[in-house]
Amino acid sequence: MTIATTTATVSSLQLQAHQRAWERIPPGAEIRVEQGSICLHQRLYLAHDWVYMPVHLGAGECYRVSAGGWLEIEALTSASLSMRPRRGLLSLLAAYWIRTPAAPAAASSCEQDISNLCR
């Protein structure tokens, strides 16, 4: 029995200062700012009301999106960022328990940063 694994697709986005873009982001996706600074404009539906939650990120910082959907991204300065969808359970199990000739993917830098904070 062979289980096929796929790697998470990484998309990148470059924005000029004060430029805005709408991106459809899956739940649990990781957004990492490579250079510059951005503001994520989130609108969450809580208790029968829409709540506006801006998140400011600088170079080298990352954010895991809790609720998926359309997200407005505004560049505060010229910015470059990458977005990586969350890996599914099957691909995580395959990476840990099924040995393949290729080296297993390293944990994302956001996960490494979070694990260092918990120690």
Residue, then its C-alpha position, 0 to 999 in steps of 0.5 A: m500500500t502506497i500513500a501519496t503525499t503532497t507538499a503544501t503550496v506556497s504562494s507569494l505576494q508583493l505589495q507596494a506601500h499603501q497597496r491593498a489586496w484581497e486574498r482567499i485564505p484557508p483556515g489555519a494558513e500561515i502568513r509570513v512577512e519576508q520584508g516590509s510591514i503589513c496590516l491584516h484586516q480581519r472581519l470575524y463573525l462573533a455572537h451575531d456581530w461582525v468584529y474588526m480585528p487588525v493585525h500588524l506584522g513586520a519583517g520576519e513575523c508570521y501569523r496563523v489565520s484562525a478563520g479562513g475566508w477573504l482577508e484584506i492585506e494592506a502594505l504599510t511599507s513595500a512588502s513581500l510575504s508568503m502564504r502556506p496552507r495548513r497541512g492536512l492530518l494524512s500528510l502529517l502522519a505520512a511525514y512522521w510514520i512513513r519513511t521515504p527517500a526524501a528528507p522530511a519537511a522541516a517544521s515551519s519557522c512559525e511553529q519553531d518560534i512558538s515552540n521556543l516560546c513554550r519552553 
